[in-house]
Amino acid sequence: MTLYPKLIRDTLATVLYPGTKKNIVESGMLADDIRIAGDCVTFTLIFPRPTDPFIKSTLKAAEAAIHYHLSPGIGVTIKAEYRTAPQPARERLLPGVKNIIAVSSGKGGVGKSTVAVNLAVGLARLGYKTGLLDTDVFGPSVPKMFGVEGEKLYGMEKDGKQLMVPIEKYGVKLLSIGFLVDPDTATVWRGPMASTALKQLISDTDWGDLDYFILDTPPGTSDIHLTLFQTLPITGAVIVSTPQEVALADARKGIDMYRNDKVRIPLLGLVENMAWFTPAELPENRYYIFGQGGCRALAEEIGVPLLAQIPIVQSVCDGGDSGIPEVLDATSQVGQVFLALAQTVVTVVNRRNKELDPTRRVETNR
């Protein structure tokens, strides 16, 4: 029997495609690539999507039609293609990380990084494997607050891939763009460039196994936050604010960002920083410089716990400048407050994981 393209096409017109209740030729599934070489025929069938449930049965039916109507001795090779290309499997980032906590604030200057650093060190003191990523690409402060400004990053090869090794201090694995740029030079990058750098800090680093991965996020709502939401399944967010009304107004915007319908990252609670001023010589006195009870009222309003109230104490500022976080001082009242914050976060995260499904990364619609 002499084979030719029209004969093959007419034969395939007898094959019904269940998805349209028409034959595969009428359904526009037969590509214009029929190739004949002696007693062998090759062609392509185009399916709507890679998850089409009728792919295997249709391919078998097409081959059977040629053998039945033409000859069982014909060699048939059928390629399957898709109108919607299959999406490559997205490798799960940080498979060894159990909980990812974003420490965030609506505005700058409220002590967010101070809280993030002391929270991370506090978790390490409690015996948890902890990592800290400074995601503020334009104003990194973690290197100074850990006293590791002059440290150099090293690389390693793992599974055929070159990875950065985080700096480790006080039991915390930490990384910041501050290790990679001149600390005296402004980082003048457009949003996409900053986002790319942040993704590399996450994906090109050997973070290993962590119980808690703390993200010290930049103030406000920005491209960096969206990059984090799209890159990592964040377990929950801790919002830091002072009790001042101006700061609380911006904190509401940060809260709204996490609760947005497209984001839906659970709020673990609020931390009120600079809650009051206590002079060293009058440790029992409290002076409410920025107002009183603002964060507590906001926490009650939105239905989340007030995780801690951190007073203004000179030693906290000194610890940030010297690279010795206050939580390391077991004799310090504020150090004990930071340690209690770490324990409270553990409790809240455990409750969140028991009651809620894991957070999904935000998908980008193109």
C-alpha angles and dihedrals in degrees: 000000000000113000123210133166097257091054090053092046093050091049092051089051086074092064114095119215108211093208094068102016086234131102119272093254094052089046090059092240099126110090121217093250107095108156125189125193113173107299094348127093129190128188142149130242117202117214126194095244141351091253093058106139092212099058099101096040092048093049091050092046092052092051092045091051092056092048092046101043099033116018137317088224095066115110109228125197117180124186120203120215131172135225087216107048114230111258114238113251109263110230111229109249119225097008091179094057116098103184131021115198123190114207105202144168136191094228139019126259098042095110099258094147091047089055093045093050095046091044091053094047090044091055090049090051088054089057101259123136101245138186130187126201119192100214095178096107094178100043110024114181105163096091091058094042089055094041093239102114094129097048120120124219120235130204134223137186117241126171089347093306129109111235135181118241113225121233111253124212135151087006093300126118106219139181135178138170082239088079091059104043136056106271091214095052125080116242102232104185134145117240097262092051092050091047092051091051091050092051090053092052088055103039102031096053130089099232093161120188115347133173091198130021110191119203114203097203127197118257120269128013116304150141088283092062092048090050090053092049091050095044105041136036096234113208095207147321133248113205118210122200142149118241090251114118093231091056092044091053090057091043089060089059091052090049091050090051093058093043094048112129091243094049108034099175111164118246110231093192148281131285117206108211123190086021091161140342120252117185115221091234092050104040093167095055124093125196114188099213096166098036131275133273098356096133093042090054092047092048091052091047095055095036102245130120125263098235099193146340113224117197125214105261126165093229092062090057092044091050091054092051095044097044095244109116115220093236089072091067105086091188094055118099091212090047088056090050090055091048090050088050090056091051091047091052089052090053094047093047092050090051092046092051091049096049104033137051119249114278116254125218115258109258119223117232110212 
